[in-house]
Amino acid sequence: MSLTNEEKGLIEEALSVYLQLVARQVPPQQVQQIAAAAQGIVKKLDRIGGAQTDGSNKPAGISDEWYKNVCLSCDKLDPGGCMDKVTEKYPGKCDPILHYERGKLLTQ
């Protein structure tokens, strides 16, 4: 799945208008929570936009071995990539990959 820059811009603008409307109706603390969620959506748009050139949804920094043996069976992988916050910041440091690597060490 790939979005054009125009489609991503339209979604970002719609979120901005939505936040302006919400700001008039809810307390500031709740607006901040919604704004954080909107910012997360915008980040995901960049990944959906085709960060992978091979057509896969393999997260950046993940080896082919990890992707094939761990990521493909993980429930946090979706068409936009990995939704695990640890993997976003530290590729390869999520629990499923760490368990996979420990299992490899034990079987050697």
VMD Tcl script that builds the backbone (N, CA, C; Angstrom):
set m [mol new atoms 324]
animate dup $m
set s [atomselect $m all]
$s set {name element resname resid chain x y z} {
  {N N MET 1 A 0.849 -1.171 0.000}
  {CA C MET 1 A 0.000 0.000 0.000}
  {C C MET 1 A 0.892 1.229 0.000}
  {N N SER 2 A 0.583 2.139 -0.896}
  {CA C SER 2 A 1.397 3.339 -0.984}
  {C C SER 2 A 0.500 4.554 -1.171}
  {N N LEU 3 A 0.802 5.595 -0.455}
  {CA C LEU 3 A 0.056 6.846 -0.574}
  {C C LEU 3 A 0.894 7.858 -1.332}
  {N N THR 4 A 0.243 8.652 -2.150}
  {CA C THR 4 A 0.958 9.729 -2.828}
  {C C THR 4 A 1.181 10.861 -1.839}
  {N N ASN 5 A 2.085 11.759 -2.179}
  {CA C ASN 5 A 2.333 12.921 -1.313}
  {C C ASN 5 A 1.074 13.758 -1.170}
  {N N GLU 6 A 0.292 13.833 -2.227}
  {CA C GLU 6 A -0.961 14.593 -2.174}
  {C C GLU 6 A -1.939 13.963 -1.183}
  {N N GLU 7 A -2.032 12.634 -1.187}
  {CA C GLU 7 A -2.928 11.943 -0.261}
  {C C GLU 7 A -2.468 12.127 1.186}
  {N N LYS 8 A -1.154 12.007 1.412}
  {CA C LYS 8 A -0.630 12.210 2.765}
  {C C LYS 8 A -0.877 13.642 3.233}
  {N N GLY 9 A -0.692 14.616 2.343}
  {CA C GLY 9 A -0.925 16.015 2.691}
  {C C GLY 9 A -2.379 16.270 3.047}
  {N N LEU 10 A -3.278 15.632 2.309}
  {CA C LEU 10 A -4.709 15.780 2.576}
  {C C LEU 10 A -5.064 15.230 3.956}
  {N N ILE 11 A -4.501 14.093 4.298}
  {CA C ILE 11 A -4.768 13.495 5.616}
  {C C ILE 11 A -4.204 14.380 6.722}
  {N N GLU 12 A -2.992 14.892 6.533}
  {CA C GLU 12 A -2.391 15.778 7.535}
  {C C GLU 12 A -3.228 17.033 7.727}
  {N N GLU 13 A -3.711 17.608 6.640}
  {CA C GLU 13 A -4.535 18.813 6.731}
  {C C GLU 13 A -5.860 18.515 7.431}
  {N N ALA 14 A -6.452 17.360 7.122}
  {CA C ALA 14 A -7.709 16.978 7.767}
  {C C ALA 14 A -7.510 16.805 9.275}
  {N N LEU 15 A -6.396 16.212 9.667}
  {CA C LEU 15 A -6.107 16.063 11.095}
  {C C LEU 15 A -5.924 17.422 11.763}
  {N N SER 16 A -5.296 18.344 11.061}
  {CA C SER 16 A -5.091 19.686 11.603}
  {C C SER 16 A -6.431 20.386 11.831}
  {N N VAL 17 A -7.324 20.301 10.860}
  {CA C VAL 17 A -8.650 20.920 10.996}
  {C C VAL 17 A -9.413 20.248 12.133}
  {N N TYR 18 A -9.312 18.934 12.225}
  {CA C TYR 18 A -9.979 18.203 13.295}
  {C C TYR 18 A -9.482 18.680 14.660}
  {N N LEU 19 A -8.171 18.843 14.802}
  {CA C LEU 19 A -7.620 19.309 16.073}
  {C C LEU 19 A -8.115 20.712 16.426}
  {N N GLN 20 A -8.259 21.573 15.424}
  {CA C GLN 20 A -8.772 22.916 15.672}
  {C C GLN 20 A -10.206 22.854 16.192}
  {N N LEU 21 A -11.011 21.981 15.610}
  {CA C LEU 21 A -12.401 21.838 16.069}
  {C C LEU 21 A -12.467 21.242 17.465}
  {N N VAL 22 A -11.652 20.248 17.719}
  {CA C VAL 22 A -11.637 19.595 19.027}
  {C C VAL 22 A -11.185 20.578 20.102}
  {N N ALA 23 A -10.224 21.428 19.774}
  {CA C ALA 23 A -9.685 22.382 20.752}
  {C C ALA 23 A -10.757 23.308 21.294}
  {N N ARG 24 A -11.802 23.526 20.538}
  {CA C ARG 24 A -12.896 24.395 20.983}
  {C C ARG 24 A -13.872 23.687 21.915}
  {N N GLN 25 A -13.798 22.356 21.945}
  {CA C GLN 25 A -14.844 21.599 22.635}
  {C C GLN 25 A -14.377 20.779 23.829}
  {N N VAL 26 A -13.073 20.534 23.949}
  {CA C VAL 26 A -12.601 19.680 25.036}
  {C C VAL 26 A -11.503 20.391 25.818}
  {N N PRO 27 A -11.219 19.911 27.030}
  {CA C PRO 27 A -10.163 20.524 27.857}
  {C C PRO 27 A -8.778 20.391 27.196}
  {N N PRO 28 A -7.877 21.318 27.516}
  {CA C PRO 28 A -6.529 21.316 26.911}
  {C C PRO 28 A -5.770 19.998 27.064}
  {N N GLN 29 A -5.913 19.344 28.219}
  {CA C GLN 29 A -5.200 18.079 28.426}
  {C C GLN 29 A -5.660 17.027 27.413}
  {N N GLN 30 A -6.942 16.982 27.164}
  {CA C GLN 30 A -7.473 16.016 26.204}
  {C C GLN 30 A -7.035 16.385 24.776}
  {N N VAL 31 A -6.946 17.666 24.482}
  {CA C VAL 31 A -6.478 18.108 23.173}
  {C C VAL 31 A -5.036 17.639 22.960}
  {N N GLN 32 A -4.208 17.728 24.004}
  {CA C GLN 32 A -2.816 17.277 23.892}
  {C C GLN 32 A -2.748 15.783 23.596}
  {N N GLN 33 A -3.614 14.991 24.215}
  {CA C GLN 33 A -3.635 13.558 23.958}
  {C C GLN 33 A -4.036 13.271 22.508}
  {N N ILE 34 A -5.040 13.972 22.041}
  {CA C ILE 34 A -5.493 13.781 20.662}
  {C C ILE 34 A -4.417 14.239 19.685}
  {N N ALA 35 A -3.737 15.333 20.015}
  {CA C ALA 35 A -2.661 15.833 19.146}
  {C C ALA 35 A -1.517 14.823 19.069}
  {N N ALA 36 A -1.210 14.174 20.180}
  {CA C ALA 36 A -0.156 13.151 20.178}
  {C C ALA 36 A -0.563 11.971 19.290}
  {N N ALA 37 A -1.822 11.579 19.377}
  {CA C ALA 37 A -2.312 10.486 18.521}
  {C C ALA 37 A -2.246 10.895 17.049}
  {N N ALA 38 A -2.604 12.129 16.753}
  {CA C ALA 38 A -2.556 12.624 15.374}
  {C C ALA 38 A -1.120 12.638 14.866}
  {N N GLN 39 A -0.181 13.021 15.724}
  {CA C GLN 39 A 1.223 13.029 15.334}
  {C C GLN 39 A 1.702 11.608 15.038}
  {N N GLY 40 A 1.227 10.632 15.801}
  {CA C GLY 40 A 1.560 9.230 15.529}
  {C C GLY 40 A 1.030 8.784 14.177}
  {N N ILE 41 A -0.157 9.248 13.831}
  {CA C ILE 41 A -0.738 8.914 12.531}
  {C C ILE 41 A 0.116 9.483 11.405}
  {N N VAL 42 A 0.561 10.712 11.578}
  {CA C VAL 42 A 1.392 11.350 10.550}
  {C C VAL 42 A 2.696 10.567 10.367}
  {N N LYS 43 A 3.302 10.096 11.464}
  {CA C LYS 43 A 4.519 9.287 11.361}
  {C C LYS 43 A 4.253 8.006 10.580}
  {N N LYS 44 A 3.117 7.381 10.850}
  {CA C LYS 44 A 2.766 6.146 10.147}
  {C C LYS 44 A 2.538 6.406 8.662}
  {N N LEU 45 A 2.035 7.573 8.333}
  {CA C LEU 45 A 1.824 7.906 6.918}
  {C C LEU 45 A 3.134 7.864 6.151}
  {N N ASP 46 A 4.209 8.307 6.791}
  {CA C ASP 46 A 5.512 8.282 6.130}
  {C C ASP 46 A 5.947 6.850 5.836}
  {N N ARG 47 A 5.655 5.940 6.758}
  {CA C ARG 47 A 6.012 4.530 6.529}
  {C C ARG 47 A 5.124 3.911 5.466}
  {N N ILE 48 A 3.842 4.236 5.495}
  {CA C ILE 48 A 2.913 3.695 4.503}
  {C C ILE 48 A 3.269 4.223 3.124}
  {N N GLY 49 A 3.848 5.399 3.115}
  {CA C GLY 49 A 4.177 6.048 1.855}
  {C C GLY 49 A 5.248 5.360 1.043}
  {N N GLY 50 A 5.763 4.255 1.501}
  {CA C GLY 50 A 6.680 3.493 0.678}
  {C C GLY 50 A 8.130 3.585 1.094}
  {N N ALA 51 A 8.400 3.567 2.379}
  {CA C ALA 51 A 9.783 3.563 2.823}
  {C C ALA 51 A 10.519 2.337 2.295}
  {N N GLN 52 A 9.783 1.260 2.075}
  {CA C GLN 52 A 10.374 0.054 1.514}
  {C C GLN 52 A 10.229 0.089 0.007}
  {N N THR 53 A 11.310 -0.092 -0.695}
  {CA C THR 53 A 11.254 -0.053 -2.152}
  {C C THR 53 A 10.981 -1.422 -2.744}
  {N N ASP 54 A 11.083 -2.475 -1.953}
  {CA C ASP 54 A 10.869 -3.815 -2.478}
  {C C ASP 54 A 9.430 -4.288 -2.340}
  {N N GLY 55 A 8.545 -3.445 -1.847}
  {CA C GLY 55 A 7.134 -3.799 -1.720}
  {C C GLY 55 A 6.790 -4.522 -0.431}
  {N N SER 56 A 7.772 -4.814 0.418}
  {CA C SER 56 A 7.485 -5.496 1.676}
  {C C SER 56 A 7.214 -4.471 2.756}
  {N N ASN 57 A 6.804 -4.959 3.904}
  {CA C ASN 57 A 6.592 -4.062 5.035}
  {C C ASN 57 A 7.657 -4.314 6.099}
  {N N LYS 58 A 8.831 -4.744 5.666}
  {CA C LYS 58 A 9.943 -5.023 6.582}
  {C C LYS 58 A 10.409 -3.723 7.218}
  {N N PRO 59 A 10.450 -3.682 8.544}
  {CA C PRO 59 A 10.903 -2.477 9.239}
  {C C PRO 59 A 12.369 -2.175 8.928}
  {N N ALA 60 A 12.716 -0.910 8.932}
  {CA C ALA 60 A 14.100 -0.489 8.707}
  {C C ALA 60 A 14.981 -1.044 9.812}
  {N N GLY 61 A 16.162 -1.513 9.454}
  {CA C GLY 61 A 17.114 -2.018 10.430}
  {C C GLY 61 A 16.903 -3.462 10.836}
  {N N ILE 62 A 15.948 -4.146 10.233}
  {CA C ILE 62 A 15.648 -5.534 10.559}
  {C C ILE 62 A 16.254 -6.415 9.471}
  {N N SER 63 A 16.986 -7.431 9.878}
  {CA C SER 63 A 17.626 -8.318 8.901}
  {C C SER 63 A 16.568 -9.187 8.219}
  {N N ASP 64 A 16.937 -9.722 7.067}
  {CA C ASP 64 A 16.031 -10.624 6.343}
  {C C ASP 64 A 15.702 -11.848 7.190}
  {N N GLU 65 A 16.694 -12.341 7.935}
  {CA C GLU 65 A 16.475 -13.511 8.791}
  {C C GLU 65 A 15.426 -13.209 9.863}
  {N N TRP 66 A 15.565 -12.082 10.551}
  {CA C TRP 66 A 14.592 -11.713 11.583}
  {C C TRP 66 A 13.214 -11.520 10.976}
  {N N TYR 67 A 13.175 -10.841 9.835}
  {CA C TYR 67 A 11.887 -10.575 9.190}
  {C C TYR 67 A 11.181 -11.885 8.844}
  {N N LYS 68 A 11.931 -12.805 8.245}
  {CA C LYS 68 A 11.346 -14.072 7.807}
  {C C LYS 68 A 10.940 -14.953 8.989}
  {N N ASN 69 A 11.796 -15.049 10.007}
  {CA C ASN 69 A 11.569 -15.982 11.111}
  {C C ASN 69 A 10.784 -15.413 12.286}
  {N N VAL 70 A 10.719 -14.087 12.395}
  {CA C VAL 70 A 10.059 -13.482 13.555}
  {C C VAL 70 A 8.946 -12.523 13.136}
  {N N CYS 71 A 9.296 -11.523 12.355}
  {CA C CYS 71 A 8.355 -10.441 12.048}
  {C C CYS 71 A 7.098 -10.921 11.326}
  {N N LEU 72 A 7.251 -11.834 10.380}
  {CA C LEU 72 A 6.094 -12.273 9.602}
  {C C LEU 72 A 5.026 -12.946 10.465}
  {N N SER 73 A 5.415 -13.501 11.600}
  {CA C SER 73 A 4.437 -14.138 12.481}
  {C C SER 73 A 4.047 -13.259 13.669}
  {N N CYS 74 A 4.584 -12.040 13.730}
  {CA C CYS 74 A 4.314 -11.140 14.852}
  {C C CYS 74 A 3.015 -10.374 14.624}
  {N N ASP 75 A 2.217 -10.229 15.670}
  {CA C ASP 75 A 0.937 -9.521 15.558}
  {C C ASP 75 A 1.097 -8.004 15.498}
  {N N LYS 76 A 2.308 -7.499 15.715}
  {CA C LYS 76 A 2.530 -6.049 15.654}
  {C C LYS 76 A 2.944 -5.573 14.264}
  {N N LEU 77 A 3.068 -6.501 13.319}
  {CA C LEU 77 A 3.421 -6.143 11.956}
  {C C LEU 77 A 2.144 -5.940 11.160}
  {N N ASP 78 A 2.032 -4.785 10.531}
  {CA C ASP 78 A 0.870 -4.521 9.677}
  {C C ASP 78 A 1.371 -3.990 8.339}
  {N N PRO 79 A 0.480 -3.701 7.405}
  {CA C PRO 79 A 0.941 -3.256 6.080}
  {C C PRO 79 A 1.827 -2.019 6.102}
  {N N GLY 80 A 1.737 -1.213 7.138}
  {CA C GLY 80 A 2.568 -0.015 7.231}
  {C C GLY 80 A 3.918 -0.264 7.864}
  {N N GLY 81 A 4.152 -1.466 8.362}
  {CA C GLY 81 A 5.411 -1.788 9.025}
  {C C GLY 81 A 5.167 -2.244 10.448}
  {N N CYS 82 A 6.197 -2.194 11.265}
  {CA C CYS 82 A 6.102 -2.643 12.645}
  {C C CYS 82 A 5.506 -1.537 13.517}
  {N N MET 83 A 4.542 -1.894 14.323}
  {CA C MET 83 A 3.888 -0.931 15.201}
  {C C MET 83 A 4.450 -0.967 16.622}
  {N N ASP 84 A 5.510 -1.742 16.838}
  {CA C ASP 84 A 6.131 -1.834 18.153}
  {C C ASP 84 A 7.025 -0.616 18.382}
  {N N LYS 85 A 6.796 0.094 19.468}
  {CA C LYS 85 A 7.542 1.325 19.737}
  {C C LYS 85 A 9.030 1.059 19.978}
  {N N VAL 86 A 9.363 -0.096 20.549}
  {CA C VAL 86 A 10.765 -0.427 20.779}
  {C C VAL 86 A 11.481 -0.598 19.441}
  {N N THR 87 A 10.854 -1.301 18.509}
  {CA C THR 87 A 11.467 -1.540 17.207}
  {C C THR 87 A 11.657 -0.239 16.444}
  {N N GLU 88 A 10.726 0.701 16.593}
  {CA C GLU 88 A 10.870 1.997 15.927}
  {C C GLU 88 A 12.155 2.689 16.356}
  {N N LYS 89 A 12.453 2.641 17.663}
  {CA C LYS 89 A 13.635 3.335 18.183}
  {C C LYS 89 A 14.894 2.474 18.124}
  {N N TYR 90 A 14.738 1.174 18.381}
  {CA C TYR 90 A 15.880 0.263 18.454}
  {C C TYR 90 A 15.587 -1.002 17.650}
  {N N PRO 91 A 15.799 -0.964 16.345}
  {CA C PRO 91 A 15.509 -2.144 15.520}
  {C C PRO 91 A 16.231 -3.390 16.032}
  {N N GLY 92 A 15.484 -4.473 16.145}
  {CA C GLY 92 A 16.058 -5.738 16.597}
  {C C GLY 92 A 16.062 -5.932 18.089}
  {N N LYS 93 A 15.564 -4.982 18.842}
  {CA C LYS 93 A 15.593 -5.081 20.304}
  {C C LYS 93 A 14.218 -5.394 20.899}
  {N N CYS 94 A 13.250 -5.749 20.080}
  {CA C CYS 94 A 11.925 -6.102 20.608}
  {C C CYS 94 A 11.970 -7.506 21.198}
  {N N ASP 95 A 11.038 -7.831 22.056}
  {CA C ASP 95 A 11.021 -9.125 22.735}
  {C C ASP 95 A 10.996 -10.316 21.776}
  {N N PRO 96 A 10.144 -10.326 20.733}
  {CA C PRO 96 A 10.138 -11.506 19.856}
  {C C PRO 96 A 11.501 -11.784 19.218}
  {N N ILE 97 A 12.211 -10.748 18.788}
  {CA C ILE 97 A 13.527 -10.961 18.176}
  {C C ILE 97 A 14.543 -11.390 19.225}
  {N N LEU 98 A 14.492 -10.801 20.411}
  {CA C LEU 98 A 15.407 -11.212 21.476}
  {C C LEU 98 A 15.186 -12.669 21.864}
  {N N HIS 99 A 13.921 -13.104 21.944}
  {CA C HIS 99 A 13.614 -14.508 22.255}
  {C C HIS 99 A 14.118 -15.424 21.136}
  {N N TYR 100 A 13.960 -15.004 19.905}
  {CA C TYR 100 A 14.435 -15.782 18.757}
  {C C TYR 100 A 15.957 -15.956 18.832}
  {N N GLU 101 A 16.666 -14.879 19.108}
  {CA C GLU 101 A 18.123 -14.943 19.191}
  {C C GLU 101 A 18.581 -15.816 20.355}
  {N N ARG 102 A 17.907 -15.730 21.505}
  {CA C ARG 102 A 18.264 -16.588 22.645}
  {C C ARG 102 A 18.026 -18.042 22.305}
  {N N GLY 103 A 16.915 -18.301 21.607}
  {CA C GLY 103 A 16.627 -19.674 21.192}
  {C C GLY 103 A 17.686 -20.228 20.262}
  {N N LYS 104 A 18.200 -19.393 19.378}
  {CA C LYS 104 A 19.274 -19.835 18.480}
  {C C LYS 104 A 20.531 -20.186 19.271}
  {N N LEU 105 A 20.854 -19.387 20.285}
  {CA C LEU 105 A 22.038 -19.644 21.095}
  {C C LEU 105 A 21.910 -20.948 21.882}
  {N N LEU 106 A 20.703 -21.237 22.364}
  {CA C LEU 106 A 20.489 -22.440 23.149}
  {C C LEU 106 A 20.551 -23.706 22.303}
  {N N THR 107 A 20.219 -23.602 21.028}
  {CA C THR 107 A 20.211 -24.794 20.168}
  {C C THR 107 A 21.569 -25.048 19.520}
  {N N GLN 108 A 22.530 -24.167 19.728}
  {CA C GLN 108 A 23.848 -24.368 19.114}
  {C C GLN 108 A 24.701 -25.285 19.920}
}
mol reanalyze $m
mol bondsrecalc $m
mol representation Tube
mol addrep $m
